[in-house]
Amino acid sequence: MATLAAVEGGPVPRSVVDLLCDLIAQPSVNPRLAPTGAPEAGEQRVTEWLARFAAEAGWRWGLQPVEPGRSNFFALIPGGRGDTLLWEVHQDTVSVQGMTVHPFEAAVRDGRVYGRGACDVKGSMAAMLAALLRVHDQPMEGRPSILFACSINEECGFSGARAMAELWRDADHELRRAPPFMGGGELSLEEIGALRPAAALVAEPTELNVVVAHRGVARWQCTVHGRAGHSSRPEEGANAVYAMARVVQLIEQYHRETLASRPADPLCGSSTACVTTFHGGTGPNTIPDLAVIDVDRRLCPDETPEAAYRELVTWLDEQAALGECRLEHHAPWMQSRGLHFAANREWAEQLAAVVRTVAVESRLMGVPYGTNGASIAAAGIPTAILGPGSIAQAHTIDEWIAVDQLELATEIYYRIACGANVAQLNDN
């Protein structure tokens, strides 16, 4: 098998399957979704692997610290056309709890690669890397520069993508020619900021369709405060679990009646609200004085997370009769607007046209989940989402991706890197 030369940590293979297996072997569970002190928590192993890979490939690369010990990664693959495309893919995965396949020892069988992140979204990362290795050997003339960016914390807050977008939010909107390629070494944040992307391709499992719109999200916790007591005298306590159960029923009612009565977005569907966790009580013989839930509110693209949060908490305060218990609403720990169709359609159509050149009938679509795309688009950069695999396999106990999807994605990304024209997007 053809490989690059060995580097610290082993050789960097060209095969997209081998690349994916290497990436799965670098645990990167989002710290919020891992037990305290769990060795698999954090993206730093993937970040370090990417730095070694980029150095060996001869790409200039750099880091953007975002949270303690967690950094966005950038690498520049220069082109000669004068414009820059952003290719963005997140480093973190969800929890490995309950998995029926080994999360970090990739298994390849029956045309599939199994492991945590195989589908969401290290498969796309491997396909991008395999494509960029190919394009790096091609003449620079006629192709754009590719700014390959790997963000942290997509699964629980989008803080990596937001920090990335801030590099270009106030930048000059004129296209800038990429600086001459200088070999290895660091890529500064100042230089990255000057390379304002003409458009962004965000990797998520879309089955090679092009997502041009998606919903936003707001997530927060609610706490009910009660009064503890002995379970033999329940009337002397104020049961926080009972009170929270009424709050949960109200949120279900709000979803079923209030939100369901509103017009659905034609691409992304209706707004939703649901409770995703419920914790309460300290022991079997004590009236619980505390109960906590997580609330997940999904937004149509024209909604804002701030307004959605205010509306639901106000409605709960008006509807919830909790007796001696008190309901507290915490500030959202995750919020993002949705991705709008209008600003991204032209770029999405260009991407779909490239996909069709490999005999895949790619369509433009909206999806109910959120991505980093909304944060990047908020900086005024046309953004669309495209990647191998199905969202149905993401976050599952036996997560996998089909090898034929990986190989198709590699070819599609290669063709995009070789000349997808986005210059006209910046004339509008």
C-alpha positions as CSV (number, residue, x, y, z in Angstrom):
1,M,0.0,0.0,0.0
2,A,1.3,3.5,-0.9
3,T,2.0,5.6,2.1
4,L,3.7,8.9,3.0
5,A,7.0,8.6,4.8
6,A,6.8,7.6,8.5
7,V,6.4,10.4,11.1
8,E,6.2,10.3,14.9
9,G,3.2,8.1,15.7
10,G,3.5,6.1,12.5
11,P,3.0,6.4,8.8
12,V,0.2,8.5,7.2
13,P,-1.6,6.2,4.7
14,R,-3.2,7.4,1.5
15,S,-6.1,4.9,1.6
16,V,-9.3,6.6,2.8
17,V,-10.2,3.5,4.8
18,D,-6.8,3.5,6.5
19,L,-7.1,7.2,7.2
20,L,-10.5,6.7,8.8
21,C,-9.2,3.7,10.9
22,D,-6.3,5.9,12.2
23,L,-8.8,8.7,13.1
24,I,-11.1,6.4,14.9
25,A,-8.1,5.2,17.0
26,Q,-7.8,8.8,18.3
27,P,-10.5,9.1,20.9
28,S,-12.2,12.5,20.8
29,V,-15.4,12.3,22.9
30,N,-16.8,15.7,23.7
31,P,-15.9,16.4,27.3
32,R,-19.5,17.3,28.2
33,L,-20.6,13.8,27.0
34,A,-17.8,11.8,28.8
35,P,-17.5,10.9,32.5
36,T,-15.3,13.2,34.6
37,G,-11.7,12.4,34.0
38,A,-12.4,9.8,31.3
39,P,-9.3,9.2,29.1
40,E,-11.3,9.4,25.9
41,A,-12.5,12.9,26.6
42,G,-11.3,15.9,24.5
43,E,-10.2,16.4,20.9
44,Q,-6.4,16.9,21.6
45,R,-5.4,13.5,20.2
46,V,-7.1,14.2,16.9
47,T,-5.5,17.7,16.8
48,E,-2.1,16.3,17.4
49,W,-2.6,13.6,14.7
50,L,-3.7,16.2,12.2
51,A,-0.6,18.4,13.0
52,R,1.7,15.4,12.3
53,F,-0.2,14.5,9.2
54,A,-0.1,18.1,7.8
55,A,3.6,18.5,8.6
56,E,4.4,15.2,6.7
57,A,2.2,16.2,3.8
58,G,4.1,19.5,3.6
59,W,1.1,21.7,4.4
60,R,1.4,24.9,6.5
61,W,-0.8,24.5,9.5
62,G,-1.8,26.3,12.6
63,L,-4.0,26.2,15.8
64,Q,-6.6,28.4,17.2
65,P,-7.0,27.9,21.0
66,V,-10.7,28.0,21.9
67,E,-11.2,26.3,25.3
68,P,-8.6,25.0,27.7
69,G,-6.6,22.2,26.0
70,R,-8.9,22.3,23.0
71,S,-7.9,24.0,19.7
72,N,-9.3,24.4,16.2
73,F,-6.8,23.1,13.5
74,F,-6.1,24.7,10.2
75,A,-4.1,23.6,7.2
76,L,-3.6,25.5,3.9
77,I,-3.4,23.7,0.6
78,P,-2.6,26.6,-1.8
79,G,-4.1,27.0,-5.3
80,G,-3.4,29.5,-8.0
81,R,-6.8,30.8,-8.9
82,G,-6.9,33.5,-6.2
83,D,-9.9,32.5,-4.1
84,T,-10.1,30.3,-1.0
85,L,-12.6,27.6,-0.1
86,L,-13.2,26.6,3.5
87,W,-13.5,22.9,4.2
88,E,-14.8,22.5,7.8
89,V,-15.2,19.3,9.7
90,H,-15.5,18.8,13.5
91,Q,-13.1,16.8,15.6
92,D,-15.4,15.7,18.5
93,T,-17.7,12.7,18.8
94,V,-20.5,11.8,21.1
95,S,-20.3,9.4,24.0
96,V,-19.3,5.7,23.6
97,Q,-21.6,4.5,26.4
98,G,-23.5,1.4,25.4
99,M,-21.7,0.8,22.1
100,T,-21.8,-2.8,20.8
101,V,-18.7,-2.4,18.7
102,H,-15.3,-1.3,20.0
103,P,-15.4,2.5,19.8
104,F,-11.7,3.1,19.1
105,E,-10.6,-0.1,17.3
106,A,-12.0,0.3,13.8
107,A,-13.5,-2.9,12.3
108,V,-13.7,-3.2,8.5
109,R,-16.1,-5.8,7.3
110,D,-18.9,-6.3,4.8
111,G,-18.1,-3.1,3.0
112,R,-18.4,-1.0,6.2
113,V,-16.1,0.7,8.7
114,Y,-17.3,0.5,12.3
115,G,-16.3,2.7,15.3
116,R,-17.2,5.9,17.1
117,G,-17.0,8.8,14.7
118,A,-17.0,6.6,11.6
119,C,-20.1,8.3,10.3
120,D,-20.2,11.5,12.4
121,V,-17.9,12.7,11.1
122,K,-14.4,11.2,10.8
123,G,-15.4,9.5,7.6
124,S,-15.8,12.9,6.0
125,M,-12.5,14.0,7.5
126,A,-10.7,11.0,6.1
127,A,-12.3,11.6,2.6
128,M,-11.2,15.3,2.7
129,L,-7.7,14.4,3.7
130,A,-7.4,11.7,1.0
131,A,-8.7,14.2,-1.6
132,L,-6.3,16.9,-0.5
133,L,-3.3,14.6,-0.7
134,R,-4.3,14.0,-4.4
135,V,-4.9,17.6,-5.3
136,H,-1.7,18.7,-3.6
137,D,0.3,16.9,-6.3
138,Q,-1.7,18.7,-9.1
139,P,-0.7,22.0,-10.8
140,M,-1.9,25.0,-8.8
141,E,-3.2,26.9,-11.8
142,G,-7.0,27.0,-12.1
143,R,-7.8,25.7,-8.7
144,P,-8.7,27.5,-5.5
145,S,-6.8,27.4,-2.2
146,I,-8.3,25.1,0.3
147,L,-8.3,26.1,4.0
148,F,-8.9,22.8,5.8
149,A,-10.4,23.5,9.2
150,C,-11.2,21.1,12.0
151,S,-13.2,22.5,14.8
152,I,-13.8,21.5,18.4
153,N,-17.1,21.2,20.3
154,E,-19.6,20.8,17.6
155,E,-21.6,18.3,19.5
156,C,-22.2,20.5,22.6
157,G,-22.1,24.2,21.7
158,F,-20.5,25.1,18.3
159,S,-17.9,27.2,20.2
160,G,-15.1,26.0,17.8
161,A,-17.0,27.1,14.7
162,R,-18.0,30.4,16.3
163,A,-14.4,31.2,17.1
164,M,-13.4,30.3,13.6
165,A,-16.1,32.5,12.1
166,E,-14.9,35.5,14.2
167,L,-11.7,35.4,12.2
168,W,-13.6,36.6,9.1
169,R,-16.6,38.4,10.6
170,D,-15.1,41.9,10.2
171,A,-12.6,41.0,7.4
172,D,-12.6,42.7,4.0
173,H,-15.1,40.9,1.8
174,E,-12.9,41.1,-1.3
175,L,-11.3,37.8,-2.3
176,R,-7.6,37.7,-1.5
177,R,-5.0,35.7,-3.3
178,A,-3.4,33.0,-1.1
179,P,0.2,33.8,-0.2
180,P,3.0,31.7,-1.9
181,F,3.4,28.2,-0.5
182,M,6.5,28.2,1.8
183,G,6.8,24.5,2.7
184,G,6.3,23.4,6.3
185,G,5.8,25.6,9.4
186,E,3.1,27.5,11.2
187,L,0.1,29.2,9.7
188,S,-0.8,32.3,11.7
189,L,-4.3,33.3,12.7
190,E,-3.6,36.7,11.1
191,E,-3.0,34.9,7.8
192,I,-6.0,32.8,8.2
193,G,-8.1,35.9,8.9
194,A,-6.8,37.4,5.6
195,L,-7.9,34.3,3.7
196,R,-11.6,35.1,3.9
197,P,-13.3,32.1,2.3
198,A,-15.4,32.7,-0.8
199,A,-17.6,29.8,0.3
200,A,-17.6,27.0,2.9
201,L,-18.2,23.3,2.6
202,V,-19.1,21.8,6.0
203,A,-18.8,18.0,6.4
204,E,-21.7,16.0,7.9
205,P,-23.3,12.7,6.9
206,T,-25.7,13.8,4.1
207,E,-25.5,10.7,1.9
208,L,-23.9,13.0,-0.7
209,N,-26.9,15.2,-0.9
210,V,-26.3,18.9,-0.3
211,V,-27.9,20.4,2.8
212,V,-28.8,24.1,2.1
213,A,-30.9,24.7,5.2
214,H,-31.3,23.3,8.7
215,R,-32.9,24.1,12.0
216,G,-31.3,25.9,14.9
217,V,-31.2,24.8,18.6
218,A,-31.3,26.0,22.1
219,R,-30.6,23.8,25.1
220,W,-30.8,24.5,28.7
221,Q,-31.5,23.0,32.1
222,C,-34.5,23.6,34.4
223,T,-34.3,22.9,38.2
224,V,-37.2,22.4,40.6
225,H,-36.3,23.2,44.2
226,G,-38.4,21.4,46.8
227,R,-38.0,20.4,50.4
228,A,-36.5,17.2,51.7
229,G,-38.3,15.0,54.2
230,H,-38.6,11.4,55.4
231,S,-40.4,9.1,52.9
232,S,-42.6,7.8,55.8
233,R,-44.1,11.3,56.0
234,P,-44.3,12.5,52.4
235,E,-46.7,15.3,53.3
236,E,-44.0,17.0,55.3
237,G,-41.8,17.5,52.3
238,A,-42.2,19.2,49.0
239,N,-41.5,16.6,46.3
240,A,-39.4,18.1,43.5
241,V,-39.8,15.0,41.3
242,Y,-43.6,15.3,41.4
243,A,-43.3,19.0,40.5
244,M,-40.8,18.4,37.8
245,A,-43.1,15.7,36.3
246,R,-45.7,18.4,35.8
247,V,-43.2,20.6,34.1
248,V,-42.2,17.8,31.8
249,Q,-45.9,17.2,30.8
250,L,-46.2,21.0,30.1
251,I,-43.2,20.9,27.8
252,E,-44.8,18.0,25.9
253,Q,-48.1,19.9,25.7
254,Y,-46.2,23.0,24.4
255,H,-44.6,20.8,21.7
256,R,-47.8,19.0,20.8
257,E,-50.1,22.0,20.8
258,T,-48.3,25.4,20.5
259,L,-45.5,24.5,18.2
260,A,-47.4,22.0,16.1
261,S,-50.0,24.6,15.3
262,R,-47.4,26.9,13.6
263,P,-46.5,26.7,9.9
264,A,-43.6,24.3,9.3
265,D,-40.5,25.4,7.3
266,P,-40.8,23.9,3.8
267,L,-37.3,22.4,4.0
268,C,-36.7,21.8,7.7
269,G,-40.1,20.9,9.1
270,S,-41.7,22.2,12.3
271,S,-40.1,23.6,15.4
272,T,-39.9,21.1,18.3
273,A,-39.4,21.0,22.1
274,C,-38.6,18.0,24.2
275,V,-37.1,16.9,27.5
276,T,-34.0,14.7,27.1
277,T,-32.8,14.0,30.6
278,F,-34.4,13.9,34.1
279,H,-32.5,13.6,37.3
280,G,-33.8,13.8,40.8
281,G,-33.7,12.4,44.3
282,T,-30.9,11.3,46.7
283,G,-32.1,8.0,48.1
284,P,-35.0,5.6,48.3
285,N,-36.2,6.8,51.7
286,T,-36.0,10.6,51.2
287,I,-38.5,13.0,49.7
288,P,-36.5,14.6,46.8
289,D,-35.7,18.3,47.2
290,L,-34.2,18.7,43.8
291,A,-34.9,17.7,40.2
292,V,-33.2,18.7,37.0
293,I,-34.1,18.3,33.4
294,D,-32.4,19.1,30.0
295,V,-34.7,20.9,27.5
296,D,-34.0,20.7,23.7
297,R,-35.7,23.3,21.6
298,R,-35.2,23.0,17.8
299,L,-35.8,26.2,15.8
300,C,-37.0,26.9,12.3
301,P,-34.4,28.9,10.4
302,D,-36.3,32.2,10.9
303,E,-36.4,31.8,14.7
304,T,-33.7,33.0,17.1
305,P,-32.6,30.9,20.1
306,E,-33.0,33.9,22.5
307,A,-36.6,34.4,21.6
308,A,-37.4,30.7,21.6
309,Y,-35.9,30.4,25.1
310,R,-37.8,33.4,26.5
311,E,-41.1,32.2,25.1
312,L,-41.0,28.7,26.5
313,V,-39.7,29.7,30.0
314,T,-42.4,32.5,30.2
315,W,-45.1,30.0,29.2
316,L,-43.9,27.5,31.8
317,D,-43.9,30.1,34.5
318,E,-47.5,31.0,33.6
319,Q,-48.7,27.4,33.4
320,A,-46.8,25.6,36.1
321,A,-48.6,25.4,39.5
322,L,-46.0,23.7,41.7
323,G,-47.2,24.5,45.2
324,E,-44.3,24.9,47.6
325,C,-41.8,24.0,44.9
326,R,-39.9,26.6,42.9
327,L,-39.0,26.3,39.2
328,E,-35.6,27.8,38.1
329,H,-34.6,28.2,34.4
330,H,-30.8,28.2,33.7
331,A,-29.3,30.2,30.9
332,P,-28.9,28.1,27.7
333,W,-25.6,26.2,27.5
334,M,-26.0,25.7,23.7
335,Q,-27.7,27.9,21.2
336,S,-27.4,28.4,17.4
337,R,-29.6,29.9,14.7
338,G,-30.5,27.7,11.7
339,L,-29.1,27.8,8.2
340,H,-31.2,29.7,5.7
341,F,-31.8,28.5,2.2
342,A,-31.7,31.8,0.2
343,A,-28.1,32.9,1.0
344,N,-26.6,29.5,0.2
345,R,-28.6,28.1,-2.7
346,E,-26.2,29.2,-5.5
347,W,-23.2,27.6,-3.8
348,A,-25.2,24.5,-2.9
349,E,-26.2,24.0,-6.6
350,Q,-22.6,24.2,-7.7
351,L,-21.7,21.5,-5.2
352,A,-24.6,19.3,-6.3
353,A,-23.5,19.7,-9.9
354,V,-20.1,18.4,-9.0
355,V,-21.6,15.4,-7.1
356,R,-23.6,14.5,-10.2
357,T,-20.4,14.2,-12.3
358,V,-19.7,10.9,-10.4
359,A,-23.2,9.6,-11.3
360,V,-24.7,10.3,-7.9
361,E,-28.1,12.0,-8.0
362,S,-27.5,14.7,-5.4
363,R,-30.4,16.9,-4.4
364,L,-30.6,20.1,-2.4
365,M,-32.4,19.5,0.9
366,G,-33.1,20.8,4.4
367,V,-32.6,18.8,7.6
368,P,-34.0,19.0,11.2
369,Y,-30.6,18.8,12.9
370,G,-28.0,21.6,13.4
371,T,-24.4,21.9,12.2
372,N,-21.4,24.3,12.3
373,G,-22.7,25.7,9.0
374,A,-25.0,28.2,10.7
375,S,-22.1,29.8,12.6
376,I,-19.9,30.1,9.5
377,A,-22.8,31.5,7.4
378,A,-23.4,34.1,10.1
379,A,-20.1,35.7,9.0
380,G,-21.5,36.2,5.6
381,I,-19.9,33.2,3.9
382,P,-22.1,31.1,1.6
383,T,-22.2,27.7,3.3
384,A,-23.6,24.2,2.4
385,I,-23.2,20.8,4.0
386,L,-22.0,17.7,2.1
387,G,-20.6,14.4,3.2
388,P,-20.7,10.6,3.0
389,G,-22.8,8.4,5.3
390,S,-26.3,8.6,6.7
391,I,-27.4,10.6,9.7
392,A,-29.3,7.4,10.6
393,Q,-25.9,5.8,11.6
394,A,-24.6,8.8,13.5
395,H,-24.5,8.5,17.3
396,T,-25.6,4.8,17.2
397,I,-24.3,1.9,19.3
398,D,-22.8,0.3,16.3
399,E,-21.8,3.4,14.3
400,W,-20.6,2.7,10.8
401,I,-20.1,4.1,7.3
402,A,-20.1,2.4,3.9
403,V,-16.8,2.1,2.2
404,D,-18.3,3.0,-1.2
405,Q,-19.6,6.3,0.3
406,L,-16.1,7.1,1.5
407,E,-14.6,6.5,-1.9
408,L,-17.3,8.5,-3.7
409,A,-16.8,11.4,-1.3
410,T,-13.1,11.3,-1.8
411,E,-13.6,11.7,-5.6
412,I,-16.2,14.4,-5.1
413,Y,-14.0,16.4,-2.7
414,Y,-11.1,16.0,-5.1
415,R,-13.1,17.4,-8.0
416,I,-14.4,20.3,-5.9
417,A,-10.8,21.1,-4.9
418,C,-9.7,21.0,-8.5
419,G,-11.9,23.8,-9.7
420,A,-15.4,24.4,-8.3
421,N,-15.9,28.1,-9.3
422,V,-17.2,30.3,-6.6
423,A,-15.9,33.7,-7.7
424,Q,-19.3,34.8,-8.9
425,L,-20.7,34.4,-5.4
426,N,-18.8,37.4,-4.3
427,D,-20.0,39.6,-7.1
428,N,-23.6,39.6,-5.7
